[in-house]
Amino acid sequence: MATFTAKTFLKHDDYTTPQSAWLDIKQFIPKDKVIWESFYGDGKSGSHLEDMGFKVIHKPIDFFENDCGDILISNPPFSKSKEVLTRLKELNKPFIMILPVSKMNTQYFRTLFGSDPQFKIIVPKKRIHFTKLINGKKPDGWKNACNFDCFYYCWKMDTVKDSITWL
């Protein structure tokens, strides 16, 4: 019988969003709403949205204890997806979140949004390549290569017309 030995590793959940990810969906973000980019990371994501002409609240505050803006647009920590999606539903505000494709197949996702006609998906043209940070710094040798696919998960976004939008 073969044996399996798990390797020990440190888990880091700090991956920053490239500007290209927001440029791809710019046409779906309403100009007349204040965006809460609710997960701070290195702070650049909010700046990318501001550079595109949006009004943005982006500061290092706790998502679970605050409620800002008219809509939420962010790349949340994937290890907290269940908690984040639950909180988003409680906030009852429109959102666009970048999350792994696999989140759609979880029981918690199906319970929260599975049959909701206001839930929509935007499928990117290509894989989003995030920048990994450890203790606020890009690790030596990191190549910004992502080995999994993400979708833009949308809820109550009137600007997204189809249940599934292919870019």
Disulfide bonds with the S-S distance in Angstrom:
none
